């Protein structure tokens, strides 16, 4: 059941009405049943893996919640983490490991080829596995309540708005909300509806329309010029942003209809002025997860310069591998690690350069935004390409064949619509960056008639320009 489908709108409407009609003591159970129904609409087998992950995490946390006097606390945590991450590794990375080992053996002259398995990858397993891991570690650290109701924890793991593609919510935020009794709030309901409408527009009107061009060009990059490949890469940058942030907006909006607040996952990432700033704005729930559960435990910045560099590299390489079992994602992570470390070195060496001191902030900030965006754009080539060799071909053609014939898509009208939509997105985000429009539609300086005209236009354009429902990109991770 896709967020961008009529079935989901009907499902969400029924759940919201039933939730507020139900007695408060039954609401968690109602949401839990609805969440498992939502998940099993993909495949009923998926629920089995979610139940196992929930059971392991809850049992471990309950034991750890007994206090620091409990014996073998570290052993319990290590065993539970190994089981949880081992399940994720098997489903997501077994074939990647087998293929990599087999390729290495062939290079070394051995004829042995390891068996490739047809493994069912449960949708959203990367997201709910990371929620489970954070919960167990927080229980070990004592940063969450010592005891949690099983029904509340099961809902935390399965809550349908964030089940398939996040945000990777923290237990400390969501479990406390499950304890309270929500009453219907028209203001929150309207805000949630606006977020859903805006997220749906970004997905079905912008992202899915750009996908037609991107999929065609990246599906056969050897047949197109460098200028065409460059345009497809620009389009992909906005496609993946609108696709994933659109999902996040719909998830946050869906939860808000029910009275729950999920964490912000995007904050105008293409307006970042540095790579550090970019990762404070892009997939915030993932970047903060790696910060809290990988980077800081490794020592963070409280170590030698060499060790710190290794910590940064480890975080970004793991982040790349989290996205998918492919060397393209590892390369994408490695590029961002290089950007981050190079930027750190640049700041230390360039802070006293005379020409930088002469630049006005009005000039320097846009220049920084353009540079950071294009560094991110270059890395997106490896993220989107089918292989590292294909990514290298695309980069080579862009560098050597920009004067080649530019493919304008199946029609000039379609291309014009795509370009206008990207322009509208940029203008709207500029208004958000200037504070004219709130990121989550809660506050705005725009007059009421203009707002209502905008909402009506948004719904009209969604109806006129929406393309057939496609899966969200990040649901495959």
N, C-alpha and C positions, 0 to 999 in steps of 0.2 A: 504494500500500500504506500504509494508515493505521496509526499506532502503536496506535490503539484498535480493532484488528481481530484476529481469530483468525489471519489470514494472517501478520501481523507477528510474533505470538508464535511461530508455527511457524518462520518465517524466522529470527528471532533465536535460537531454540533450536538450529537446525541450524548457524548460523554459530558460535555459542559452542562447541558440541561439536567442530566441524571445526577451529576455531582452536586449541584446546588439544591436539588429536590431531596437528595438522600440525607438521612440523619448523619450528623458529624462522625459518629463512631464507625460508620460503614464506608466512609469516603475513601480511606486508604485502600480498603479491600476492593472497592469499585475501580479505583485507578489501577490497582495491581492487575485485576482481571482484564481491564481494557488494554493495558500495556502488553500483556502476554498475547491477547487476541491480535493486537496490532503486529506484534513480532511474528506470530505464527502465520499471518497472512503471506509472509514471504516463503516460509517452509516450516512445517511443524517441528521438524528435527532441531531447528535452531534453539527452540525453547529448552531442549535438554542440556545443551552446552551452557546456556545462561543459568539454569538451575544449579548445575555442578559448580560453576564459578561463584555463584551466590553462596552456596553451602560451604565451600572451602573458605571463602573470605569471612563469612559470618562466624564460623567456628573458631577460626584463628583469632579474630578480633575479640570475641567473647573471652577466650582464654587469656589473651594479653590484657584485656580490661580488668582482670582480677587484681592487678597491681604489680609493682616491681618485685614483690617477694616471690612471685610465681617462678618455679624452677624452669630452666631450659627455654626461657623466653626467646632468645636469639635463634635457637634451634627451631622452635615453633614457627617463628616468622620466616626463617630461611626456607623451611619445608613448604609453607603455604605459598610463598612467593615463587618458589621453584615450580610448584604444581600449576599455579595460575599462569605464569609466564611460559611455562613449558607447554601448556595447552595452546597458547597463542602461537608459540614458535612452531609447534607441529603443524597446525592448520595453515599458517601463513608462510612459513619459511622452510619447511621441509624440502620441497621441490627446488627452491632456490639454492639451498645448501647442496643438494644432490647434484644439480646441474653445474654448480661452481666446482665441486670436487671432481666430477667427471671431466670437465674441461681442463682442469689442472693435470689430471692423470694423462690425458691425451697429449698435452704439451710435453710432459715428461717422458712420453714414449710408451706408456702403459695402455693396453687395449681394454682395460676394465671400465665398464660403464655401469654406474649404479642405477637401480630401478627407479623410474619416475612414477609417482602415485597420483591417481585421480582423487584429490581430496576436496571435499565440500568445505568451502570457506564461509563460516557463519557471518552474515551481514552485521556490521557494527562491532565485531569482536575486539578490534583494537581499542575502541572507545570504552566499552564496559570493562575490559580487562584493566585498563589504566585506572578507572574509577575504583575497581576492587583493590588494586595495588596501593593506591593512595590511602584508602580507608584502613587497610591493615597497617601501613606504616604510621599513620596518624594514631591508631590505637596503641601501637608500640611506644610512640613518643608521648602518649597521654594528652594529645591536643584535641581529642574528641571525647564525648561522654563515655564513661566506662561501660555502660550497658545500653544497648539499643534494641528496640522491639524488632523481631524478625520480619514482621510485616512491613515496617518502615524501611528497614535495610533492603528488603527485596524490591520495594518500590523505588528506592534510590538507584538500584542496579538496573531496573527495567523501565523506568519512567519514560513513556513513549515519546515525548517531545525531544529528548536527547539520546534516545536509544541507538539510532542508526549512525549519526555523525556528530554527536556532541551538542553543545560544548561539554568538555570533560569536567563536569561539575564536581565540587568538593563536598564531602559528606558533612563537614561542619556547617556549610551553608544550607544544604537542602534538607537534612534530617530535622533540623530545628523548625523548618517551615512545615514539615509534615505533622508536627506536634500541635500546631495552632489550628483554630477553627476559623476558616475563611467564610466571610459573608460576601454576598454579591456586591461588587463595587463597579458602578457604571463607568467611572473614570478609567479604572484599570482595564475594564472590558474594552472600551473604545481604543485605548492605547495598544492593547494586544491585537485588536482587529486591524489597526493601521500598520503595525509591524508585519502581520501576516500578508496584508495586501502589498506592501512594499517589497517584502521578500519574494512573494510570488511573481511580481512584476520583474524583478531582477533575474529570476530564474527562467521563467517561460517566455519572456519577451526579449531580454538582452542576451543572457547566457546561451540559451538553446538556439537562438537565431545565429549568434556568432559561431556556434558549434558546427553549423552546416559548412561554413567556409573553412574553419580550422581542421575539421575531420577530413575534408577532401584533400587539402594541401598536405597535411602531415601524413595522410594515408599513402601518398606517393610523392615524397619530396623531390625525388630525382627528376620529375617531369616538369618542375616549375622553376622560374627564375628566382634570383636572390631577392628581388624586390617583392615578389609574391610571398616568399617564405617569411620575409620580414613583416609584411602586413599580417600574415597569419599568426605570427608570434605576438604582435601587438594585440590582435584580437583574442588570442588565448589568454593573455594577461588579464584582460577584462572579463573573459568568459569564466575563468576559474574563480576570480574574485566575486563576480555576481552569482555564480553557482553556489559557492560555499557560504558566502555571507548571506545570500538569499535563504539558504537552509537555516542558518543560525538565527536570522530574523524571524522566520516562521516558527522555529523551535521556541525562541524566547517569547514570541507573541502567543503561541499556543499555551505555554505555561502560565502566562500572565492572565489569560482568560479565566484560568482556574484559581488565580490568586497567588501564584508562586513566581518568585524572581530567580531567573537563571543569570549566570555571570555573562558579562559582555565578551564577545569573541572577536570582534573587529572594531577598529577605530581609525577609519580612513587611512589604510596602510600605504596607499600610493601618494600620500602627502608627507611621508616620512622624510626627514632631512639627514638621516644617517642609517646605517644598517642596524645599529642598536635601537634606534627609534622604530625602524620597520618591525623588528621582532617584539616591540612593545605594543604594536598595533595589529599584527597579523596573527591569526589563530592564537589569541591570547591565552586561552585555556591550555593549549598544548605547550606553548613556550614557558608559561609559569609552572606547569607540571614538571617539565624537565629541569627548570631552575630549582624547584623545591625538593625533588626526589632523585636527581642525578647530579646536577652541578654543585649544589651546596654540600651534599654528603661527600663528594670527591674533594672538598676543600675550598671550593669557590675561588674567590680572589685572595684568600688568606694563605697563599702558598707562594712558592718561588715563581718567577716569570715563566720558566720552562714548564713547570707543572700546570700553571694556569692555562698556558697555551694548549696543553694536552687535554685539560678539562673542557675547554671550549670546543676543541676538535671532536672529543668524544660525544658531547651533547649534540652537535650538529650532524655527525655521522649517524648517531642513533635516531635522530629526528628524521633523517632521510630514509633510513631503513624502516622506521615505523610507517612511513607512507606507503611502502610497497616493497615486495621481495624482488628487487631488480637493481642492477648496477647503475641504471639511470638515476634512481632516487638517491643512491649512495653518492653519486657524483654531484647531484644537486645539493646534498647536505655538505659535501666537501667544499663546494664553491662558496656556500654561505659561511662556512668556517674560515675560509681564506679571506673573504670580504671582511669578516668581523675582526680577525687578527690584523689584517692590513690597515683597516681603519684605526685600530688602536695604535699601531705604530705611526701612522700618519699624524694622528693628533699629538703625539709626543714630539714628533720631529717638525711639524709644520706650524705649531702654535705661534712661533715668532717670525714667520715669513712676512716680509714687509707688504707684499702685494695683497695678502689676505686682509691686512689691517685697513687697507684703503677701500675695500669693498663695502658698499652700503648694505645693511641687512635686507633692503628691498631687492637688491641684486643677488646677494649671497644665498638667501633662503631659496628662491626659485631655482638657482643653479644647483644647490644641493639636492632639491627634490628631483630634478631632471636626472642628475647623475645616479642617485640611488635607484630611481625607477628603472633605468637602463641596466644597471647591474642586476637587479632582480629579473628584468626581462631576459637577459642572457642566460641566467640560471633556469628560467622557465623552459628554455629549449630542451634541456636535458630532462626536465620533469615530464614534458609532453611526448618526447620522442619515444619510439618503440624500442630503441637500443642506443647504446653509446655511439656506435658507428654511424647510425642514422643521424644522431644529434651532431656529430662531427661534420657530416655531409651538409647539413642545414647551415651550420655556422660558416663552413667554407664557401657555400654558394652565396650567402648573404654578404660575405666579405669580398667576393670576387665578381658578383654578377648583379649588382644593384641596378645596372642600366638595362637589364633584360626586360622583356615584355611583362607588364603587370596584369595578372589575371584578376578580373573584376567580378568574378562569381557568375552564377547562372544568368543574372540580369543586372543592368545598371540600377534599376529601382531597388532591388534587394540590397545591393551594396550601399546605396544612398541611405536606405532605412537603417542599416547597421551602423553607418558612420554617425547619423543623427542621434541614434540611441546612445552611442558612446559619448557623444557631445553632451546630451541631456544628463547623463550620469555624472560627467565631470562638473557640469554647472551646478547640479544639485549638491554634489559633495563639496564644492567650493562654498556654497551657502551653509552647509553644515560646518565646514572648517571655520567659517567666519562667525559662527554662532547664531545665524539667522534662523536655522532650523535645527532642532535637537536631534541627536543621533537616534534616540528612542521615542521621539514624537511626544515627549511629556511636556516640554515647554518650547514655545516659539514666539517670535516677534511678528510673525506674519498675521495680518488681519483675518478675522474669521471668514468673511466671504471668499477671500482668496484661497484660504485653506480648503474650504468645502469644494470650490471649483477645482482645486488641484486633486483632491481625493476622487472626485467624479471623473476627471480626466484620466487619472491613473487606472481606475476600474474600466473605463471605456477602452483605453489603449490595450489593457490586458486582454479584454475580450476580442479586440480586433486583430492584434498582432501576435497573440500567443501561438506557439507551435506545439505539435503533439508532445505529450509527456515523455520526458527522458529521465533516467536515473540521475541522481546527484552524483557528482564526481567523487566526493569524499565518502560516499556510502560504500565504495569498493575497498576502502582502507580499514 
